[in-house]
Structures are given as C-alpha cells and as structure tokens.
Amino acid sequence: MNNKLFRRNNFLAIIILLFFSNNLFSQQHISLNKWEWSDKPFWQSPAANMGHFVGSSVIAYNLEKQGMKWWEADLLTFTMGLSWEIKDGLVKDDYYGGIGGEGFSYKDLIADVSGILVNRAITYAINKIVYKKRYQKVGINIFAQH
C-alpha cells in the first residue's frame, strides 16, 4: 500500500475518532455498560439495509484496489461493520442522534456480509470473463483453479 496514502488515512481516522470521542464522552449521562439489541424487522428500513449492503461492497472493492489482498479487504470491511454494530449496541441514538444507534443488529451484519460476498463474486466474474485472468494456486485462494 502507498505509504503516503496510509499516513493520510491514519490521520483522517484519528481526527474522526477524536471528534466522535469528544462528542460521545462530553455528556454526563452516558452509560456504556448497558447493551441493547435492535428489534427492528429487516423490511422496516430497506434504505438502511441497502446502505449496509452497498457500503460494505464498495469499501471492500476500494480497499482491494488500494493494494490489499482480497481476504484482507474483506476481513477489514467485516470488522468495520461489526465495530459499527457494537457501537450501536452501546451508544443510544436517543442522546446522540446520528452517532448513536438503535441497538446491535445482526440483520445489518447479514447485509454487510452479503455485500462483501456479492463484491467478491462480481470481481471474480469480471476478472475471469472479461480480463480472462488465470488464478494461481496460492495459499488459501478460494478462486484457485485445481
């Protein structure tokens, strides 16, 4: 990965983290020890589900284009989605609006994983059909030809 790009992304991540942590912990009534589950049905918010699906697909694609191996990009994207859901389970939207969430939702994680898998399938199909790339048997490459 490009070193300059990596430093810039780390800098942006630190700024965002400081902004959110300042807003999050400046309130006196926050309680991070109460876990909450989301009880919203899957079909109640199709825009949010598509956001998770498309967002995770785009993030995985862009991370791979930046030079990550495909499995690293997929794993990092899943970890980002899981982290966001853990944050939603701990931080309530009653007090924090867009920063908070309605609770941990395994349905959002299913949408994230679905987006990652669809990205992987489309990337494989395009590389195989359009660019006619041959995949070598390397490590745990699931696309290796036998």
N, C-alpha and C positions, 0 to 999 in steps of 0.2 A: 504494500500500500504506500502511496506517496506520503513521505514524512511531513511535508508542509501541510497537506490536506488533513493528516491525522492530528497535527498540533492545532489546526484551526477548529476541527470538530471537537477536540477535547476542551478548548477554550469556550466554545459555544455551550457545550454540555455543562461546564462549571458555572457559567453565568446563569443558565436556565435553572440549574439546581439551587444556586444561591437565591434567585428570585422567588422560587416556589417555597424554599425552606423559610425564607424571611416572612412571606405571607402566611405560611402554614403555622409556624410556631410563635408568631407575634400575638396570636389570640390567646386569651387566658382560659377559655372554656374548652380547649381541645382535649380529647381523650383518645389516645392511640391504642388503648388496651381493649376496646370493645370491637369485636369482629362482627361484621354484618354481611349477610348473604343477599343477593339480589333475587327477588321473586317475580320479576317481570317475565311474562311469556315471550318466547322467541319472536312471535309475529307482531308483538306490540310496537316494536321500534325497528322497522325494516331499514331505515336510513342508518341507524347506528350499526346494525349488523353488516350492511354493505360497507360502511366505513371501516369496520374491522377487517372484513374480507379483502377489500381493495387495498387498504392501507398496508396490511401485512404483505400482500403480494408485491406491491410497489417497493416497500422497504427491502424485502429480500432480493428483489431484482437489482435495485440500485447498489446494495452492499456488494453483491457479486460483481457488478460492473466496476466497482471501485478497486477490485483486486482480491477480494476474499474468496476462499474456496466455497463451493456451493453449500456444503454442510455447515460451515462456519456462519455463512449468511443466514441460513435457515434457523440455526440454533440461536443466533443472536436476536433474530426477529421474534422467535417464540419467547425468548427470555424477556424481551421488551414488553410483549403483550402480557405475559404473566406478571411482570413487575407492575404494570399499569393496573391490572385487576387486583393485585394485593393492595395497592394504594387505594383503589375504590372500596375495598373491604374495610379499610381502616379510617379513611377520611370521608366524612359525610358531605354531600352537596347542600345540605341544609344551611351550613355556615359558609362554605367556600365556593359555591357556585360551580364554575367550570373546572376548578381544580379537584373538587371532591367528586364522589361517585355515589351511586345508589346501592352499592354493595358488590361483593365479589360475584362475578357471573361466569360460570363455566360455559355458558352459551356463547359468550364473547370469545372465550378461548377456542371453542369449536370453530367459530368464524375465522379466527386468526390462523389456526392450523389448516383450515380449508383453503384460505388464500395462499398460504405457503405451498401447499401441495399442488394447487392449480398452477401457480407460477412455475413450480418445478416441472410439471407435465408439459406446459406450453413451451418452456425454454428447451426442454429435451426434444420436443417435436420439431420446433423451428430449427434447432441445430442439426437434427437428424435428417429432416426432409429438405429444408431449404439450403442449408450450408453443407449438407452431406458429410458432417464430421463423423469420424470413427472414434468411439470411446475406447480407450485403452483399459486394460485390467490393472487398476492402480488402487491399492488399499481397499477401502470399503465402498468403492464407487458402485452404486446400485445400477448405474447405466452401462456397466461394462458388458461387452459382448463376450459370450462364452464360446 
